[in-house]
Amino acid sequence: MMSIKAFTLVSAVERELLMGDKERVNIECVECCGRDLYVGTNDCFVYHFLLEERPVPAGPATFTATKQLQRHLGFKKPVNELRAASALNRLLVLCDNSISLVNMLNLEPVPSGARIKGAATFALNENPVSGDPFCVEVCIISVKRRTIQMFLVYEDRVQIVKEVSTAEQPLAVAVDGHFLCLALTTQYIIHNYSTGVSQDLFPYCSEERPPIVKRIGRQEFLLAGPGGLGMFATVAGISQRAPVHWSENVIGAAVSFPYVIALDDEFITVHSMLDQQQKQTLPFKEGHILQDFEGRVIVATSKGVYILVPLPLEKQIQDLLASRRVEEALVLAKGARRNIPKEKFQVMYRRILQQAGFIQFAQLQFLEAKELFRSGQLDVRELISLYPFLLPTSSSFTRSHPPLHEYADLNQLTQGDQEKMAKCKRFLMSYLNEVRSTEVANGYKEDIDTALLKLYAEADHDSLLDLLVTENFCLLTDSAAWLEKHKKYFALGLLYHYNNQDAAAVQLWVNIVNGDVQDSTRSDLYEYIVDFLTYCLDEELVWAYADWVLQKSEEVGVQVFTKRPLDEQQKNSFNPDDIIHCLKKYPKALVKYLEHLVIDKRLQKEEYHTHLAVLYLEEVLLQRASASGKGAEATETQAKLRRLLQKSDLYRVHFLLERLQGAGLPMESAILHGKLGEHEKALHILVHELQDFAAAEDYCLWCSEGRDPPHRQQLFHTLLAIYLHAGPTAHELAVAAVDLLNRHATEFDAAQVLQMLPDTWSVQLLCPFLMGAMRDSIHARRTMQVALGLARSENLIYIYDKTGIAGRGTAEARGSSRENGDGT
């Protein structure tokens, strides 16, 4: 049992005030209506007291009772029950099996003498069904056996409306609307007196102890069940709450939400309706009355009346939190919702959630703490402020008052335990990362992001860079000093860049690459700087570091210009001529840049094409003149030169031919002669100087790309003529000629070729050529025939259509003339 002080017992009516020195006078019943307290005694007196509550700042309220009057009812029997009907200004008094109506103020019986006779006990219907505001509904257990009666009681009269018979003798009753909750001799039942339907609840032995039936809310009752259980039941016959376990000798019960209060011979016990636990025990001997009146709980012995004063729920909750009983505090706080105005409850409940969150946080229960912080809408700076130096120096935050926790900082909370501190920091990192993009961060995103940056930097966390390259609100001054302190220079550069200080960022990164400061965050920092400058819009900054990046690596550094969008180059200060001028000191970079302009961007400018060709040529010549071992490189550069000479039509051909004089580059010379239309010269070089017959054939194909068939035919005839004019001893050229004819039969005029061939060549030697030529000739003839047939068909269709139109015109003319003749 986890105890809590929920109520304080204070005296309301002392014995002396009630009965003076009369030893035999005992209290039989009490009733309280607002400030009016009524007491019924065994000598047939009713006493009227006025209660005055006096709040005490540091403790429970006290009560003073002032006697207003007392009246004897004229019987020699005790007053068994009292019930106030304030709407009628009437007090219902049960004495000698008769319910009398008396005035609440002067205790005089009503002049009409109206009363209900034959009542053993009675209950008021607090959820009336009559709809008449000038009457109350009363249910009595009649002295007649197994009978319940329903009455309407007015100011000066009573009216019976219903009589119900029961299977067993009823002993106790409570009413809600049309429903009666009855304790019979052996069981509890719910009975609807409107429909007559009954439902058994559970058995109960009335011989062992008296039953208890209490209405505790709309359509819900509290019953004394077997085994010392306080059972809850609705009018539907079900229980929506778990039972509470009280004494088996309980003689009275009451409800003051969220508590059930039970009375036995020696104690008053307080049980929570929320978690069914016993929360408090108050010694109280000789008590025999326990009732709740509109939230006020009154207990009485035979000689005195007392009030159970509840401690404010907020005080109870704070006591639970102080005892680290978080779950109980939250359960109690939720249960308090029905008794506190909505806005006040929301403010109170949020604060309780926040306090509970810090308690869980101090116990390293981080998942629970996070949920409590989020549910309680915690100002996250309350949490950040626990960590020294995380809040920016410019932050105006002050902690909540009264404080949400008892800790000065994280050092005090963890008692200096480094492992616990590390866990707390990891939790804060996770929590801040989650809330930074939510509504929780609104209004103080700078504080959150700056704290997160500091945590990441201190822990060398990978997310530091992710934070800085996305939208963030890190304060520059605080963050820069912290990053420098932890030697996070690359991250500091990112921070500068995010704050539009690119020059400072690049200089810092350059210092890292140069070794002036140490930071191993990126092994490819040089390439990163090149990439950064490539997309940098500040042309002055790019030009300022262009030499530095090129000196480090011409091939990589030139990407500052080659990867830059061309429209940006032309619109800003990055026009190609300026860049070429800059790159004159860096030949490799210059070649890369000219390749970018000519090949990638396809710029149609003669000087770029010529310049690139010259640079290729110079490189080829250098490689040929240098020592051996670089054949592969020479072949690659030479291949680039040849592709450029073949593909481009913009370079200065004569200028390059002059440069090639005596260079020993026959293939390149042949390509240039081809560009000038000097095909015979070009083919002569390929055939006689290089003896590269495949290259000669490729030349014919390359030079005829995009040209008409006759031009290609002429090139192939020229090559064939060169092969055939070599003389009868040039066996290799003859073989090349045969191969040329057999491979490209369709490219030749067969009749002309046959006239050129030596008479000594056999038909079998030229069989592939002749078959191909014949096939091509037949295909051409048949294609022509098909085309001619289609043309004739189209002509016939045209003539038919034309004839039909003319015929219709003649017919129309004849019809018109006949009509004119008939008319005349």
Buried (B, 14 or more C-beta within 10 A) or exposed (E): EEEBBBBBBBBBBEBEBBBEEEEEBBBBBBBBBEEBBBBBBBBBBBBBBEBEBEEEEEEBEBBBBEBBEBBEBEEEBBBBBBBBBEEBEBBBBBBBBBBBBBBBEEBEBBEEEBBBEBBBBBBBBBBBBEEEEEBBBBBBBBEEEBBBBBBBBBBEEBEEEBEBEBEBBBBBBBBBBBBBBBBBBEBBBBBBBEEEEBBEBBEBEBEEBEBBBBBBBEBBBBBBBEEBBBBBBBBEBEBEBEBBBBBEEBBBBBBBBBBBBBBBEEBBBBBBBBBBBBBBEBEBEEBBBBBBBEEBBBBBBBBBBBBBBBBEBBEBBBBBBEBEBBEBBBBBBBBBEEEBEEEEBEEBBBBBBBBBBBBBBBEEBBEBBBBBBBBBEBBBBBBBBBBEEBBBEEBEEEEBEEEBBEBEEBBEBBEEEEEBBEBBBBBBBEBBBEBBEEEBBEEBBBBBBBBBBBBBBBBEBEBBBEBBEEEBBBBEEBBBEBBBEBBBBBBBBBBBBBBEBBBBBBBBBBBBBEEEBEBEBBEEBBBBBBBBBBEBEBBEBBBBBBEBBBEBBBEBBBBBBBEBEBEEBEEEEBEBEBBBEBBEEBEBBBBBBBBBBBBEBEBEEEBBBBBBBBBBBBBBBEBBEEEEEBEEEBEBBBEBBBEBBBEBEBBBBEEBBEBBEEEEBBBBBBBBBBBEEBBBBBBBBBBEEEEBBEBBBEBBEBBBEEEEEEEBBBBBBBBBBBBBEBEEEBEEBBEBBBBBBBEBBBBBBBEEBBEBBEEEBEEEBBEBBBEBBEEBEEEEEEEEEEEEEEEEEEEEEEEEEEEEEEEEEEEEEEEEEEEEEEEE
